[in-house]
Amino acid sequence: VQRGLAALQRLGEVLDEVPSIRDRDDLVPVSRIEGRVELRDLDFRYPGAGRPTLDAVSLEAEAGQTVGIVGPAGAGKSTLVNLLLRFWDYSEGSILVEGTELRKLSIEQSRSLFSVAEQSPFLFHASIRENLLVAAPEAGDDALREVLEEVQLTELLDSMEMGLDTLVGESGLKLSVGQARRLSVARALLKPAPILILDE
């Protein structure tokens, strides 16, 4: 009981936390988004950091175009992903989606634009099916099998007695690192978002 009360108190602290990133008053909803993204002189510095992580970064990515961003560890690649998803706010410059400033979209809409396969994916202690349906709750078995074929996991799936209902274990413990990453890519491909981000 004491452990439960302590956990409940910690949970209450999280729920009471006020988000630092909020919707602005001058939101501009964008109805048609094909996937054009532009960064203009983007700057970002983590709180308390002596030097910026991103300094005057600019790039353009047209709809349907593939862009690779490379650099050593700590160069700011994952930071850029976090800025696109509005987990942090950039200090200077602009991120434009279809010509509209990202901060002028609601947080819900801006996050719905991006589908991300993380470098270290989080998998729920649930079935393969349930881990995929997080991205597309209405997807049927045919769609799930199709996306698993795209990421070359159907052979693994067919070797499992429970198929899509196979439990992946805590954080994907029952899968190899490569299989867990491919499942993460499958989940990202399932999400109906115009922009796909593959983090390493």
C-alpha positions as CSV (number, residue, x, y, z in Angstrom):
1,V,0.0,0.0,0.0
2,Q,2.8,2.4,0.9
3,R,4.6,1.7,-2.4
4,G,1.3,2.3,-4.3
5,L,0.7,5.6,-2.5
6,A,4.3,6.8,-3.3
7,A,3.8,5.9,-6.9
8,L,0.4,7.7,-7.0
9,Q,2.1,10.8,-5.6
10,R,4.8,10.7,-8.3
11,L,2.1,10.2,-10.9
12,G,0.2,13.2,-9.6
13,E,3.3,15.4,-9.9
14,V,3.6,14.4,-13.5
15,L,-0.1,15.0,-14.3
16,D,0.1,18.4,-12.6
17,E,3.1,19.5,-14.6
18,V,2.4,22.4,-16.9
19,P,3.8,21.8,-20.5
20,S,6.4,24.3,-21.5
21,I,5.3,24.0,-25.2
22,R,1.7,25.2,-25.7
23,D,-0.5,26.2,-28.6
24,R,-0.3,29.9,-29.6
25,D,-3.3,32.2,-30.0
26,D,-2.7,32.8,-33.7
27,L,-2.9,29.2,-35.0
28,V,-3.2,28.7,-38.7
29,P,-4.6,25.3,-39.6
30,V,-3.3,23.8,-42.8
31,S,-5.7,21.6,-44.7
32,R,-3.5,20.1,-47.4
33,I,0.0,19.0,-46.4
34,E,2.1,17.1,-49.0
35,G,5.3,17.0,-47.0
36,R,7.4,20.1,-47.9
37,V,9.6,21.1,-45.0
38,E,12.0,24.1,-44.9
39,L,14.4,25.1,-42.1
40,R,15.6,28.7,-42.1
41,D,18.6,29.7,-40.0
42,L,17.4,27.4,-37.2
43,D,19.1,27.9,-33.8
44,F,18.7,25.9,-30.6
45,R,20.5,25.8,-27.3
46,Y,19.6,23.5,-24.4
47,P,18.9,25.3,-21.2
48,G,22.2,26.0,-19.4
49,A,24.3,24.9,-22.3
50,G,27.3,27.1,-23.1
51,R,27.1,26.7,-26.9
52,P,24.2,26.1,-29.3
53,T,23.4,22.5,-30.4
54,L,22.1,23.9,-33.7
55,D,23.5,27.1,-35.2
56,A,21.9,28.7,-38.3
57,V,20.8,25.3,-39.8
58,S,19.0,25.6,-43.2
59,L,17.6,23.0,-45.6
60,E,14.7,22.4,-47.9
61,A,13.0,19.1,-48.4
62,E,10.3,18.8,-51.1
63,A,7.4,16.4,-50.9
64,G,8.5,12.9,-52.0
65,Q,12.2,13.8,-51.6
66,T,14.6,11.8,-49.3
67,V,17.1,13.9,-47.3
68,G,19.9,12.4,-45.2
69,I,21.3,14.4,-42.3
70,V,24.7,13.1,-41.2
71,G,27.1,14.1,-38.5
72,P,28.9,12.7,-35.4
73,A,27.2,11.9,-32.1
74,G,26.1,15.2,-30.5
75,A,25.9,17.1,-33.8
76,G,22.1,17.7,-33.2
77,K,20.4,15.1,-35.4
78,S,18.0,13.9,-32.7
79,T,17.6,17.4,-31.4
80,L,16.3,18.4,-34.8
81,V,13.7,15.5,-34.6
82,N,12.6,16.8,-31.2
83,L,12.2,20.3,-32.6
84,L,10.1,19.0,-35.5
85,L,7.9,17.2,-33.1
86,R,7.6,20.3,-30.8
87,F,9.1,18.6,-27.8
88,W,11.4,21.7,-27.6
89,D,11.0,25.1,-29.1
90,Y,13.7,26.7,-31.2
91,S,15.1,30.0,-30.2
92,E,15.8,31.6,-33.5
93,G,14.9,30.9,-37.2
94,S,12.0,29.0,-38.6
95,I,10.6,25.6,-39.4
96,L,8.1,25.9,-42.3
97,V,5.7,23.1,-43.4
98,E,4.1,23.9,-46.7
99,G,5.2,27.5,-46.1
100,T,3.5,27.8,-42.7
101,E,5.5,28.4,-39.6
102,L,5.4,25.1,-37.5
103,R,4.7,27.0,-34.3
104,K,1.5,28.4,-35.9
105,L,0.1,24.9,-36.2
106,S,-1.6,23.3,-33.2
107,I,0.7,20.9,-31.4
108,E,-1.7,18.1,-32.2
109,Q,-1.6,18.9,-36.0
110,S,2.1,19.4,-36.1
111,R,2.8,16.1,-34.4
112,S,0.3,14.3,-36.7
113,L,2.5,15.4,-39.7
114,F,5.5,13.2,-38.7
115,S,5.9,9.5,-38.3
116,V,9.1,8.5,-36.6
117,A,11.1,5.3,-36.3
118,E,13.4,5.9,-33.3
119,Q,17.0,4.8,-33.0
120,S,16.1,3.0,-29.8
121,P,12.4,2.1,-30.2
122,F,10.1,1.6,-27.3
123,L,8.0,-1.5,-27.6
124,F,5.1,-2.3,-25.3
125,H,4.9,-5.6,-23.4
126,A,2.1,-6.6,-25.7
127,S,1.6,-8.5,-29.0
128,I,3.1,-7.6,-32.4
129,R,-0.4,-6.6,-33.5
130,E,-0.9,-4.3,-30.5
131,N,2.5,-2.6,-31.0
132,L,1.6,-1.9,-34.6
133,L,-2.0,-0.7,-33.9
134,V,-0.6,2.1,-31.8
135,A,0.2,3.9,-35.1
136,A,-3.0,2.9,-36.9
137,P,-5.8,1.6,-34.6
138,E,-8.1,0.8,-37.5
139,A,-5.6,-1.2,-39.5
140,G,-6.7,-4.8,-40.4
141,D,-4.6,-7.9,-40.4
142,D,-3.9,-7.6,-44.2
143,A,-2.4,-4.1,-43.7
144,L,-0.3,-5.3,-40.8
145,R,1.0,-8.2,-42.8
146,E,1.7,-6.0,-45.8
147,V,3.8,-3.5,-43.7
148,L,5.6,-6.4,-42.0
149,E,6.5,-7.7,-45.4
150,E,7.9,-4.3,-46.4
151,V,10.3,-4.4,-43.4
152,Q,11.1,-8.2,-44.0
153,L,9.6,-9.5,-40.9
154,T,7.0,-12.0,-42.4
155,E,9.4,-14.9,-42.2
156,L,9.8,-14.3,-38.4
157,L,6.0,-13.8,-38.1
158,D,5.3,-17.1,-39.9
159,S,7.7,-19.0,-37.6
160,M,5.8,-17.9,-34.5
161,E,2.9,-20.1,-33.4
162,M,0.8,-17.1,-32.3
163,G,1.6,-15.0,-35.4
164,L,0.5,-11.4,-34.9
165,D,-0.6,-12.2,-31.3
166,T,2.9,-13.1,-30.3
167,L,4.1,-11.2,-27.2
168,V,7.3,-9.2,-27.9
169,G,8.2,-9.1,-24.2
170,E,9.2,-6.1,-22.0
171,S,10.7,-3.5,-24.3
172,G,10.8,-6.1,-27.1
173,L,13.0,-8.5,-25.1
174,K,11.9,-11.5,-27.2
175,L,13.1,-9.9,-30.4
176,S,16.6,-9.2,-31.6
177,V,17.8,-5.6,-31.8
178,G,17.4,-5.6,-35.6
179,Q,13.9,-7.2,-35.4
180,A,12.8,-4.6,-32.8
181,R,14.0,-1.8,-35.1
182,R,12.3,-3.2,-38.1
183,L,9.0,-3.5,-36.1
184,S,9.5,0.2,-35.2
185,V,9.9,1.1,-38.9
186,A,6.8,-0.9,-39.7
187,R,4.9,1.1,-37.0
188,A,6.2,4.3,-38.5
189,L,5.1,3.3,-42.0
190,L,1.6,2.4,-40.8
191,K,1.0,5.9,-39.4
192,P,-0.9,8.0,-42.0
193,A,1.6,10.9,-41.9
194,P,3.0,12.8,-44.9
195,I,6.6,13.0,-43.4
196,L,8.6,10.0,-42.4
197,I,11.6,10.4,-40.1
198,L,14.1,7.5,-39.6
199,D,16.4,8.3,-36.7
200,E,19.6,6.4,-37.5
